[in-house]
């Protein structure tokens, strides 16, 4: 039976619709990036035939709202399979941390990976709006068998201070700090592939 892997992408948040429109107007478009693939789109090939990788598109990632993402993930949750793996990149990471700290999932989740995930907006110029974690993450720890936190020391999007906050809040998690990966927008992520294969094969 194939191991199900659900990968949630990142996104941007704004306090007001006006701020969102201003950002759209001011942002420069890197057209080459529209044609580039990253590790998420290539993950299925790297993992191989024993895995089923699913990349759901969350609502309006350019102006994300937690409630909208929750409503959509609530629809995905019934399709989760026993022993599945959840991966959240950037905003997708804090979404999983918040969702699994507040909601109860009916299926046993093998592992959760939070990659370059913001913990709070203390070190950001912009607000995380309603992507705010609860006071403690105990429910997340209770529900998840394996938690992995990945961050790059030179991440210019989500400061590395967020990595250390997760490490403190989730002492049972395996925290992996990597150098020279920025915000993990590269085409390949071999450490992640290796770890996923390891946790599936270990007893």
Secondary structure as the mmCIF struct_conf table of DSSP 4:
data_model
#
loop_
_struct_conf.conf_type_id
_struct_conf.id
_struct_conf.beg_label_comp_id
_struct_conf.beg_label_asym_id
_struct_conf.beg_label_seq_id
_struct_conf.end_label_comp_id
_struct_conf.end_label_asym_id
_struct_conf.end_label_seq_id
HELX_LH_PP_P HELX_LH_PP_P1 UNK A 2 UNK A 2
STRN STRN1 UNK A 3 UNK A 8
BEND BEND1 UNK A 15 UNK A 16
HELX_RH_AL_P HELX_RH_AL_P1 UNK A 17 UNK A 26
HELX_LH_PP_P HELX_LH_PP_P2 UNK A 27 UNK A 29
HELX_RH_AL_P HELX_RH_AL_P2 UNK A 31 UNK A 34
TURN_TY1_P TURN_TY1_P1 UNK A 35 UNK A 35
HELX_RH_AL_P HELX_RH_AL_P3 UNK A 39 UNK A 47
TURN_TY1_P TURN_TY1_P2 UNK A 49 UNK A 50
STRN STRN2 UNK A 51 UNK A 54
TURN_TY1_P TURN_TY1_P3 UNK A 59 UNK A 60
HELX_RH_3T_P HELX_RH_3T_P1 UNK A 61 UNK A 63
HELX_RH_AL_P HELX_RH_AL_P4 UNK A 66 UNK A 77
TURN_TY1_P TURN_TY1_P4 UNK A 78 UNK A 79
TURN_TY1_P TURN_TY1_P5 UNK A 82 UNK A 83
STRN STRN3 UNK A 84 UNK A 89
TURN_TY1_P TURN_TY1_P6 UNK A 90 UNK A 90
HELX_RH_AL_P HELX_RH_AL_P5 UNK A 91 UNK A 102
BEND BEND2 UNK A 103 UNK A 103
BEND BEND3 UNK A 106 UNK A 107
HELX_LH_PP_P HELX_LH_PP_P3 UNK A 108 UNK A 108
STRN STRN4 UNK A 109 UNK A 115
BEND BEND4 UNK A 116 UNK A 116
BEND BEND5 UNK A 119 UNK A 119
BEND BEND6 UNK A 121 UNK A 121
TURN_TY1_P TURN_TY1_P7 UNK A 122 UNK A 123
BEND BEND7 UNK A 125 UNK A 126
TURN_TY1_P TURN_TY1_P8 UNK A 129 UNK A 130
BEND BEND8 UNK A 135 UNK A 135
HELX_RH_AL_P HELX_RH_AL_P6 UNK A 138 UNK A 143
STRN STRN5 UNK A 144 UNK A 144
BEND BEND9 UNK A 145 UNK A 145
STRN STRN6 UNK A 147 UNK A 152
TURN_TY1_P TURN_TY1_P9 UNK A 153 UNK A 154
BEND BEND10 UNK A 156 UNK A 158
TURN_TY1_P TURN_TY1_P10 UNK A 160 UNK A 160
HELX_RH_AL_P HELX_RH_AL_P7 UNK A 161 UNK A 169
TURN_TY1_P TURN_TY1_P11 UNK A 170 UNK A 172
BEND BEND11 UNK A 173 UNK A 173
STRN STRN7 UNK A 174 UNK A 178
BEND BEND12 UNK A 179 UNK A 180
TURN_TY1_P TURN_TY1_P12 UNK A 182 UNK A 184
BEND BEND13 UNK A 186 UNK A 187
HELX_RH_AL_P HELX_RH_AL_P8 UNK A 190 UNK A 201
#
